[in-house]
Amino acid sequence: MRTTLYVDRQLLKEAMRLANVKKMTETVNLALAEFVHRRKMEELASCLGTLDLNLTQAGLEQLRRDE
């Protein structure tokens, strides 16, 4: 799909350098894919509960005995 975008040149150059790619299209597609992946991971993480892992050695041993 052909689309016209106005992109910050310096930002695009830096992204190309960091991604080690030569083509602008490849850089933009990679950046979009990483953005989508990161947001999906954030959504997934927000669905999960939290777990307090601040245990002492005695507390950990007690949990193991209780299993």
JOQUI-V220867 format. One record per backbone hydrogen bond with DSSP energy under -1.0 kcal/mol. CO is the residue of the C=O (numbers start at 1). NH is the residue of the N-H. E is the energy in kcal/mol with one decimal. If there is no record, write none. Layout:
# JOQUI-V220867
CO/NH/E
CO/NH/E
This chain:
# JOQUI-V220867
8/12/-2.4
9/13/-2.8
10/14/-2.4
11/15/-2.4
12/16/-2.5
13/17/-2.3
14/18/-2.7
15/19/-2.4
16/21/-2.0
23/27/-1.9
24/28/-2.6
25/29/-2.6
26/30/-2.4
27/31/-2.6
28/32/-2.5
29/33/-2.4
30/34/-2.5
31/35/-2.3
32/36/-2.6
33/37/-2.5
34/38/-2.6
35/39/-2.4
36/40/-2.3
37/41/-2.3
38/42/-2.2
39/43/-2.4
40/44/-2.4
41/45/-2.7
42/46/-2.0
53/55/-2.0
56/60/-2.3
57/61/-2.3
58/62/-2.1
59/63/-2.1
60/64/-2.1
61/65/-1.9
62/66/-1.9
